[in-house]
């Protein structure tokens, strides 16, 4: 079965309230989405898995543009079903990652499932959500698993969001 055959129909859309979650991260301990309400916009970037070719470019691309995301008062939260130890080793192999890489490890894929992006194969689809400071989803980018997400598309949306 190819990656494209496993694509999901994302359940959440622009205008929906983003489901809150609390997950452990590779660098911050436990974090939850609600903490950012009223403080920052949030990009929740679901990705299939650590150590995979496209993901090993996606996460460093966010890190390379971290100052631009900060300019738009935006926090990145990357989420996969991998464990915290796996995230720690992978982040180190990438040269370090300053934003949280979060483990939707146990219960397996619970957050991905609540966002409607957990694939039947047990890992998350590549879907990026922009959530405003009020906790409302403002943009959803459903990227094919074989494609690298485009940060410029995110910056265009953040520009609109921040006016």
NORQUI-V770408 format. One record per residue. N is the residue number from 1. D_LAST is the distance of its C-alpha to the last C-alpha in Angstrom with 2 decimals. Layout:
# NORQUI-V770408
n-><N/N>
d_last-><D_LAST/D_LAST>
This chain:
# NORQUI-V770408
n-><1/2/3/4/5/6/7/8/9/10/11/12/13/14/15/16/17/18/19/20/21/22/23/24/25/26/27/28/29/30/31/32/33/34/35/36/37/38/39/40/41/42/43/44/45/46/47/48/49/50/51/52/53/54/55/56/57/58/59/60/61/62/63/64/65/66/67/68/69/70/71/72/73/74/75/76/77/78/79/80/81/82/83/84/85/86/87/88/89/90/91/92/93/94/95/96/97/98/99/100/101/102/103/104/105/106/107/108/109/110/111/112/113/114/115/116/117/118/119/120/121/122/123/124/125/126/127/128/129/130/131/132/133/134/135/136/137/138/139/140/141/142/143/144/145/146/147/148/149/150/151/152/153/154/155/156/157/158/159/160/161/162/163>
d_last-><43.05/40.15/36.65/35.33/37.84/36.42/32.87/31.66/29.84/26.80/27.16/23.68/20.80/17.18/17.19/20.17/20.54/21.07/24.71/25.30/27.62/29.47/30.72/32.46/30.91/32.60/31.48/30.36/32.89/31.53/27.86/26.17/22.78/22.83/22.97/19.32/18.15/16.44/16.46/14.50/12.93/15.99/17.12/20.55/22.42/25.80/28.30/32.02/33.76/34.41/36.62/35.77/35.00/31.48/30.34/31.90/29.42/26.33/26.44/27.15/24.27/21.88/23.90/23.77/19.95/19.75/18.37/15.38/14.77/15.29/12.78/10.10/12.18/13.79/17.49/19.53/22.47/24.86/27.52/30.86/34.23/35.86/37.34/36.24/39.16/38.20/34.57/35.96/38.33/35.83/33.18/36.03/37.09/33.59/33.84/31.86/28.58/26.61/24.43/26.34/28.26/29.30/32.62/32.74/36.46/38.23/38.31/37.72/34.37/33.70/29.92/29.70/31.80/29.60/26.60/28.98/29.04/32.54/34.82/38.49/39.46/38.07/34.97/31.26/29.78/27.02/23.91/20.50/18.33/14.74/14.88/12.27/13.45/15.29/17.29/16.12/16.22/13.15/14.75/18.40/19.94/23.72/25.20/28.96/30.93/32.27/28.90/26.64/22.99/20.56/18.10/16.27/15.52/14.03/11.88/10.59/9.79/8.30/5.94/5.08/5.51/3.81/0.00>
